[in-house]
Amino acid sequence: MKINPIKVEIMLNCGKTIKLNGKKNIKLGALGAGSDWAGFLQYLGISSMDLGFGGEGAGGEYHSIYDSYDHYVRFGDPGFKYGVALAETTGRAMLRMANADVLPFDVSSFYNTVNEYVIELKALVENARNETEQKNQMIGDRLFDLAKDPVKNFNSPKVKEAVPYLDFSNLENAVAKLKKSSAEFQEQYCNATQLPADKLLKLNEILFKAERSLLNEKGLPHRAWYKHQIYAPGLYTGYGVKTLPGIREALEQRNWNQAQENIEIVSKTLQAYTNQVQLAINNMR
């Protein structure tokens, strides 16, 4: 099952989840591109999920002349076993959310996910710095010149610009505030079903609109249509997802100024999301 980690995670008995194969939670994958939900999530900020079964070979017929109804019923899913199971799984999830007095929302899961992404980005910068220093040292010691094949005409690599120390402090502070608010939210959430009807209605509205606070109207660098600041398909990866894409892709392209600019943008975006969570907390008091 592949669901955007930011999305609503089904909770049982106020935060307790059933164990699956010894694991407490289902690990959710990040959404990139390649399906009809892309416009809803990445342009409009509407919570989305992509459900499916995996584990078997892809078959190789996708988008080929063999991608036909006949092939599907003979080889893909004889008896429509998978199709029925997927429809039942999706339907059950939709009913769970549609019939919930309070939307099953786990802000702590979102905090943990985003915190992991930030740790990854800081490691990316550090690795780039170490690799650059090492390679520049090798160039300075003329190791590439000494290793040249004398019968082949190759140019030695040029010295790369040193990797600067970027300022992640605002982003780290935004994540810390989200952590605090997510813990408070979970405490209040357990008693949310006891709220009067008008407060329940307001709470659910706050929750289902929370995703929209993760948009930036100016969009991502070089592609303004993609407004979501946490998830987007990579500029050069097609379907493949990039998490915290404005920062990550700038780092990968060694565009340090753009990376710093997007660190500040994502910091403000997370603060806007935390404000939405705080609004939900205030409504539950």
DOLO-596771 format. One line per 3 residues: number of its first residue (from 0); their letters; for each residue y, x, z of C-alpha. Coordinates in Angstrom, 2 decimals, padded with zeros to 5 digits, always signed. Layout:
N
NUM = A = Y/X/Z; ...
# end
This chain:
285
0 = MKI = +000.00/+000.00/+000.00; +003.37/+001.39/-001.02; +006.43/+000.05/+000.74
3 = NPI = +009.89/+001.46/+001.19; +009.89/+003.02/+004.71; +013.25/+001.46/+005.42
6 = KVE = +011.92/-002.01/+004.86; +010.80/-004.53/+007.37; +007.60/-003.38/+009.00
9 = IML = +005.27/-006.08/+010.30; +005.03/-005.99/+014.08; +002.49/-007.80/+016.23
12 = NCG = +003.07/-008.92/+019.82; +006.54/-007.43/+020.14; +006.06/-003.96/+018.78
15 = KTI = +002.30/-003.51/+019.11; +000.43/-002.90/+015.87; -003.25/-003.09/+015.08
18 = KLN = -005.10/+000.17/+014.45; -006.35/+000.90/+010.96; -009.03/+003.59/+010.73
21 = GKK = -007.84/+004.99/+014.03; -004.19/+005.12/+012.95; -001.52/+003.13/+014.76
24 = NIK = +000.67/+002.43/+011.74; +000.38/+002.28/+007.98; +002.25/+005.21/+006.43
27 = LGA = +004.77/+003.75/+004.02; +005.76/+005.50/+000.83; +009.31/+005.74/-000.54
30 = LGA = +010.25/+003.66/-003.58; +011.54/+005.45/-006.67; +011.64/+003.61/-009.98
33 = GSD = +009.37/+002.02/-012.54; +009.27/-001.64/-011.55; +011.36/-004.80/-011.52
36 = WAG = +012.48/-004.34/-007.93; +014.60/-001.29/-008.82; +017.73/-003.33/-009.53
39 = FLQ = +017.36/-005.30/-006.33; +017.00/-002.25/-004.06; +019.03/+000.47/-005.74
42 = YLG = +021.91/-001.60/-007.10; +022.13/-004.67/-004.85; +020.68/-003.32/-001.60
45 = ISS = +018.10/-006.07/-001.25; +015.02/-005.12/+000.77; +012.07/-004.56/-001.55
48 = MDL = +008.44/-003.57/-001.49; +005.76/-002.63/-003.98; +002.20/-003.58/-003.01
51 = GFG = -000.88/-002.29/-004.78; -004.35/-000.80/-004.41; -005.17/+002.86/-005.00
54 = GEG = -008.03/+005.28/-004.62; -009.68/+004.87/-007.99; -008.89/+006.59/-011.28
57 = AGG = -005.93/+005.23/-013.24; -008.16/+004.72/-016.28; -005.70/+006.08/-018.82
60 = EYH = -005.22/+002.78/-020.66; -001.77/+001.99/-019.22; +000.77/+001.39/-022.03
63 = SIY = -001.80/+002.26/-024.67; -003.55/+000.12/-027.33; -006.31/-000.43/-024.77
66 = DSY = -003.95/-002.04/-022.26; -005.15/-005.57/-023.05; -006.45/-008.66/-021.32
69 = DHY = -009.93/-008.00/-022.71; -010.01/-004.49/-021.29; -008.74/-005.74/-017.95
72 = VRF = -011.37/-008.45/-017.47; -014.21/-006.22/-018.70; -013.35/-002.94/-016.99
75 = GDP = -010.18/-003.18/-014.91; -010.97/-006.05/-012.58; -014.10/-008.03/-013.53
78 = GFK = -014.04/-011.34/-011.67; -010.40/-010.76/-010.66; -011.50/-009.43/-007.26
81 = YGV = -008.60/-007.01/-006.88; -006.08/-009.48/-008.28; -007.05/-012.16/-005.77
84 = ALA = -007.08/-009.70/-002.86; -003.65/-008.38/-003.80; -002.23/-011.89/-004.16
87 = ETT = -003.61/-012.82/-000.74; -002.24/-009.64/+000.86; +001.21/-010.12/-000.65
90 = GRA = +001.21/-013.82/+000.15; +000.26/-013.19/+003.76; +003.05/-010.65/+004.16
93 = MLR = +005.59/-013.03/+002.63; +004.45/-015.91/+004.84; +004.66/-013.68/+007.90
96 = MAN = +008.30/-012.91/+007.16; +009.28/-016.36/+005.89; +007.82/-018.16/+008.92
99 = ADV = +009.02/-015.70/+011.56; +011.53/-017.06/+014.05; +013.00/-013.54/+014.02
102 = LPF = +012.50/-011.23/+011.05; +009.92/-008.55/+011.91; +012.27/-005.58/+011.90
105 = DVS = +011.55/-002.07/+013.19; +014.71/+000.04/+013.29; +012.94/+002.88/+015.11
108 = SFY = +010.69/+003.35/+012.08; +013.77/+003.75/+009.90; +015.30/+006.26/+012.31
111 = NTV = +012.11/+008.35/+012.35; +011.93/+008.32/+008.56; +015.55/+009.31/+007.98
114 = NEY = +015.35/+011.98/+010.69; +012.39/+013.52/+008.84; +014.41/+013.55/+005.63
117 = VIE = +017.30/+015.34/+007.33; +014.93/+017.96/+008.77; +013.52/+018.47/+005.25
120 = LKA = +017.01/+019.02/+003.82; +017.94/+021.59/+006.44; +014.68/+023.42/+005.76
123 = LVE = +015.43/+023.27/+002.03; +018.76/+025.04/+002.59; +017.20/+027.67/+004.84
126 = NAR = +014.37/+028.35/+002.38; +016.87/+028.65/-000.48; +018.90/+031.14/+001.57
129 = NET = +015.85/+033.28/+002.40; +014.54/+033.22/-001.17; +017.98/+034.11/-002.58
132 = EQK = +018.43/+037.02/-000.19; +014.95/+038.32/-000.94; +015.36/+038.05/-004.71
135 = NQM = +018.81/+039.62/-004.67; +017.37/+042.49/-002.64; +014.65/+042.96/-005.24
138 = IGD = +017.26/+042.97/-008.01; +019.35/+045.49/-006.07; +016.29/+047.73/-005.70
141 = RLF = +015.69/+047.43/-009.47; +012.14/+046.19/-008.89; +012.31/+043.85/-011.90
144 = DLA = +013.45/+046.73/-014.12; +010.63/+048.93/-012.87; +008.07/+046.17/-013.47
147 = KDP = +009.15/+045.48/-017.06; +006.64/+045.70/-019.88; +008.12/+048.45/-022.09
150 = VKN = +006.88/+046.79/-025.30; +008.49/+043.44/-024.50; +012.20/+042.71/-024.48
153 = FNS = +012.92/+040.77/-021.27; +016.23/+040.68/-019.44; +016.17/+041.23/-015.71
156 = PKV = +017.37/+038.30/-013.56; +020.99/+038.19/-012.43; +022.09/+038.29/-008.80
159 = KEA = +022.42/+034.74/-007.43; +025.30/+033.40/-005.40; +024.56/+033.56/-001.68
162 = VPY = +023.62/+030.23/-000.08; +026.45/+029.12/+002.26; +025.95/+027.59/+005.68
165 = LDF = +026.49/+023.87/+005.18; +027.82/+021.67/+007.96; +025.20/+019.05/+008.90
168 = SNL = +026.88/+018.15/+012.19; +028.27/+014.75/+011.13; +024.92/+013.78/+009.65
171 = ENA = +023.07/+014.91/+012.78; +025.49/+012.93/+014.95; +025.00/+009.84/+012.78
174 = VAK = +021.21/+010.16/+013.11; +021.52/+010.61/+016.90; +023.61/+007.43/+017.16
177 = LKK = +021.04/+005.58/+015.09; +018.28/+006.78/+017.42; +020.14/+005.44/+020.46
180 = SSA = +020.87/+002.09/+018.82; +017.31/+001.73/+017.51; +015.90/+002.16/+021.03
183 = EFQ = +018.31/-000.44/+022.42; +017.51/-002.77/+019.54; +013.77/-002.64/+020.24
186 = EQY = +014.36/-003.51/+023.90; +016.47/-006.54/+023.03; +014.24/-007.56/+020.14
189 = CNA = +011.29/-008.41/+022.39; +013.22/-011.38/+023.83; +014.98/-012.43/+020.63
192 = TQL = +012.81/-015.51/+020.09; +014.34/-017.00/+023.25; +017.81/-017.09/+021.70
195 = PAD = +019.42/-020.45/+020.88; +019.11/-021.64/+017.29; +022.62/-020.63/+016.21
198 = KLL = +022.14/-017.07/+017.49; +018.72/-016.83/+015.86; +020.23/-017.85/+012.54
201 = KLN = +022.99/-015.26/+012.90; +020.55/-012.53/+013.95; +018.31/-013.06/+010.93
204 = EIL = +021.33/-012.96/+008.64; +022.41/-009.64/+010.17; +018.92/-008.21/+009.75
207 = FKA = +018.29/-009.18/+006.15; +021.74/-007.90/+005.16; +021.28/-004.56/+006.95
210 = ERS = +019.94/-002.91/+003.79; +023.23/-003.54/+001.98; +025.05/-001.25/+004.40
213 = LLN = +023.08/+001.64/+002.85; +024.92/+001.26/-000.45; +027.93/+003.23/-001.60
216 = EKG = +030.01/+001.46/-004.21; +030.81/+004.70/-006.03; +027.09/+005.32/-006.53
219 = LPH = +025.28/+008.63/-006.73; +026.68/+011.71/-008.51; +026.43/+011.41/-012.32
222 = RAW = +024.94/+007.87/-012.10; +027.19/+005.30/-010.51; +024.71/+002.45/-011.08
225 = YKH = +022.41/+003.82/-008.36; +024.24/+002.88/-005.17; +021.51/+003.27/-002.51
228 = QIY = +022.12/+006.45/-000.50; +018.63/+006.79/+000.99; +016.36/+006.21/-002.01
231 = APG = +016.66/+006.67/-005.76; +014.51/+007.90/-008.63; +015.24/+011.54/-009.35
234 = LYT = +017.78/+012.33/-012.05; +015.13/+014.41/-013.84; +011.89/+012.97/-012.41
237 = GYG = +011.67/+009.52/-014.01; +009.63/+007.35/-011.66; +009.51/+009.99/-008.91
240 = VKT = +011.58/+009.21/-005.82; +014.24/+011.39/-004.23; +015.08/+010.73/-000.58
243 = LPG = +018.72/+011.19/+000.47; +019.18/+011.83/-003.26; +022.88/+012.70/-003.30
246 = IRE = +022.29/+015.61/-000.93; +018.82/+016.66/-002.05; +019.55/+016.91/-005.75
249 = ALE = +022.78/+018.82/-005.13; +020.82/+021.33/-003.04; +018.14/+021.65/-005.70
252 = QRN = +020.84/+022.35/-008.30; +022.59/+024.82/-005.96; +025.76/+022.73/-006.10
255 = WNQ = +026.82/+023.47/-002.54; +030.20/+021.70/-002.67; +028.59/+018.52/-003.94
258 = AQE = +025.90/+018.80/-001.27; +028.54/+019.01/+001.47; +030.43/+016.05/+000.02
261 = NIE = +027.26/+013.95/+000.01; +026.36/+014.99/+003.54; +029.61/+013.32/+004.61
264 = IVS = +028.92/+010.25/+002.44; +025.43/+009.77/+003.89; +026.81/+010.30/+007.41
267 = KTL = +029.23/+007.41/+006.91; +026.48/+005.32/+005.32; +024.19/+005.77/+008.32
270 = QAY = +027.08/+004.92/+010.62; +027.58/+001.68/+008.69; +023.88/+000.87/+009.12
273 = TNQ = +024.08/+001.67/+012.85; +027.07/-000.67/+013.12; +024.91/-003.39/+011.62
276 = VQL = +022.18/-002.67/+014.16; +024.76/-002.78/+016.95; +025.96/-006.12/+015.63
279 = AIN = +022.38/-007.41/+015.96; +022.15/-006.03/+019.50; +025.39/-007.71/+020.53
282 = NMR = +024.12/-011.00/+019.08; +020.92/-010.77/+021.16; +022.75/-010.27/+024.47
# end
